[in-house]
Amino acid sequence: MTTPKLTETITLTVPAEEGGDTDRKSHSSLTMRRPRARHVKRVVALLGPDFVRNLMATAEGEAMARAVADKDTIAEALALLTDPQRLDGLTEILADLCGVSPAVIDDLDPVDLFKAGQAMFGFFPDLGTAFSS
């Protein structure tokens, strides 16, 4: 059995700033911890039961990994996250995983935000096999 990856270092293209003039801190990288059940539950709650039900209905076994990575699936998930409260919820999840304040996540360059999302899902490369029986 392969030991699961517990952290991922994300090198930022553009440093993220945090704090005010006297206590300003610049982050050139973030270290993300492996998501736990509480994080997954929050992501599922943000996306809603219809999204999860549709995702589960479209794929079984190894096809699940392809369904999760499918452009239409990603587009649907992003559309659900256009609500400001849902976006703030996702920001809080990413901040918790990286051990930083939500202000740091809000200050990420869009390219770096995409890297953070990739890192989060990168902890589960065998997602599809988890659903096969």
C-alpha positions as CSV (number, residue, x, y, z in Angstrom):
1,M,0.0,0.0,0.0
2,T,1.3,3.4,-0.9
3,T,1.6,6.0,1.8
4,P,-0.8,8.9,1.1
5,K,0.7,12.3,0.5
6,L,0.1,14.5,3.6
7,T,1.2,17.9,2.4
8,E,1.7,19.7,-0.9
9,T,3.8,22.8,-1.3
10,I,2.4,25.3,-3.8
11,T,4.9,27.8,-5.1
12,L,3.1,31.0,-5.9
13,T,3.6,32.8,-9.2
14,V,2.7,36.1,-7.5
15,P,3.3,36.5,-3.7
16,A,0.1,36.8,-1.7
17,E,0.0,39.6,0.9
18,E,-1.6,39.6,4.3
19,G,-2.0,42.2,7.0
20,G,-1.7,46.0,7.1
21,D,1.3,48.4,6.9
22,T,3.0,47.5,10.1
23,D,2.2,43.7,10.2
24,R,2.3,43.0,6.4
25,K,3.4,39.5,5.6
26,S,4.2,38.2,2.1
27,H,3.7,34.5,1.2
28,S,5.8,33.1,-1.7
29,S,4.4,29.6,-1.2
30,L,1.7,27.8,0.7
31,T,1.8,24.4,2.3
32,M,-1.5,22.6,2.0
33,R,-2.4,19.8,4.4
34,R,-4.3,16.7,3.1
35,P,-8.1,17.3,3.3
36,R,-10.0,15.5,6.0
37,A,-13.6,14.4,6.1
38,R,-14.7,17.8,7.6
39,H,-13.3,19.5,4.5
40,V,-14.9,17.1,2.1
41,K,-18.2,17.5,3.9
42,R,-18.0,21.3,3.6
43,V,-17.2,21.1,-0.2
44,V,-20.2,18.7,-0.7
45,A,-22.4,21.0,1.2
46,L,-21.3,24.0,-0.9
47,L,-22.0,22.1,-4.1
48,G,-25.3,20.7,-3.0
49,P,-27.1,17.4,-3.2
50,D,-28.1,17.7,-6.8
51,F,-24.6,18.1,-8.0
52,V,-23.3,15.1,-6.0
53,R,-26.3,13.0,-7.1
54,N,-25.7,13.8,-10.7
55,L,-22.0,13.1,-10.4
56,M,-22.6,9.7,-8.8
57,A,-25.2,8.8,-11.4
58,T,-22.9,9.6,-14.4
59,A,-20.0,7.4,-13.4
60,E,-19.2,4.2,-11.6
61,G,-15.8,2.7,-10.7
62,E,-12.8,4.1,-12.5
63,A,-15.0,6.3,-14.7
64,M,-15.6,8.4,-11.5
65,A,-12.1,10.0,-11.8
66,R,-12.7,10.9,-15.4
67,A,-16.2,12.3,-14.5
68,V,-14.7,14.5,-11.7
69,A,-12.1,15.8,-14.1
70,D,-14.5,16.3,-17.0
71,K,-14.8,19.9,-18.2
72,D,-18.6,19.8,-18.0
73,T,-18.5,18.6,-14.4
74,I,-15.9,21.2,-13.4
75,A,-17.9,23.9,-15.2
76,E,-21.1,22.9,-13.3
77,A,-19.2,22.9,-10.0
78,L,-17.8,26.4,-10.8
79,A,-21.2,27.7,-11.7
80,L,-22.6,26.5,-8.4
81,L,-19.7,28.4,-6.7
82,T,-20.6,31.8,-8.3
83,D,-22.7,32.6,-5.2
84,P,-20.7,34.9,-2.9
85,Q,-21.5,32.8,0.2
86,R,-20.3,29.6,-1.5
87,L,-17.2,31.3,-2.7
88,D,-16.4,32.5,0.8
89,G,-17.0,29.0,2.0
90,L,-14.5,27.6,-0.4
91,T,-12.0,30.3,0.5
92,E,-12.4,29.3,4.2
93,I,-11.8,25.6,3.3
94,L,-8.6,26.5,1.3
95,A,-7.4,28.8,4.1
96,D,-7.9,26.1,6.7
97,L,-6.0,23.5,4.6
98,C,-3.1,25.9,4.1
99,G,-3.0,27.2,7.6
100,V,-3.5,30.9,6.6
101,S,-6.2,33.5,6.9
102,P,-8.9,33.7,4.3
103,A,-7.3,37.1,3.3
104,V,-4.3,35.3,1.9
105,I,-6.5,33.1,-0.3
106,D,-8.4,36.2,-1.4
107,D,-5.1,37.8,-2.4
108,L,-4.0,34.8,-4.6
109,D,-3.3,35.4,-8.3
110,P,-5.9,33.5,-10.3
111,V,-3.2,31.2,-11.6
112,D,-2.2,30.4,-8.1
113,L,-5.8,29.9,-7.0
114,F,-6.0,27.3,-9.8
115,K,-2.8,25.6,-8.5
116,A,-4.4,25.5,-5.0
117,G,-7.5,23.7,-6.5
118,Q,-5.3,21.3,-8.3
119,A,-3.3,20.6,-5.2
120,M,-6.5,19.9,-3.2
121,F,-7.7,17.3,-5.7
122,G,-4.1,16.0,-6.2
123,F,-4.3,14.4,-2.8
124,F,-6.7,11.8,-4.3
125,P,-5.2,10.5,-7.6
126,D,-7.1,7.2,-7.2
127,L,-10.5,8.8,-6.6
128,G,-12.1,6.6,-9.2
129,T,-11.0,3.3,-7.7
130,A,-12.5,4.3,-4.3
131,F,-16.0,3.8,-5.9
132,S,-15.4,0.5,-7.6
133,S,-16.4,-2.7,-5.9
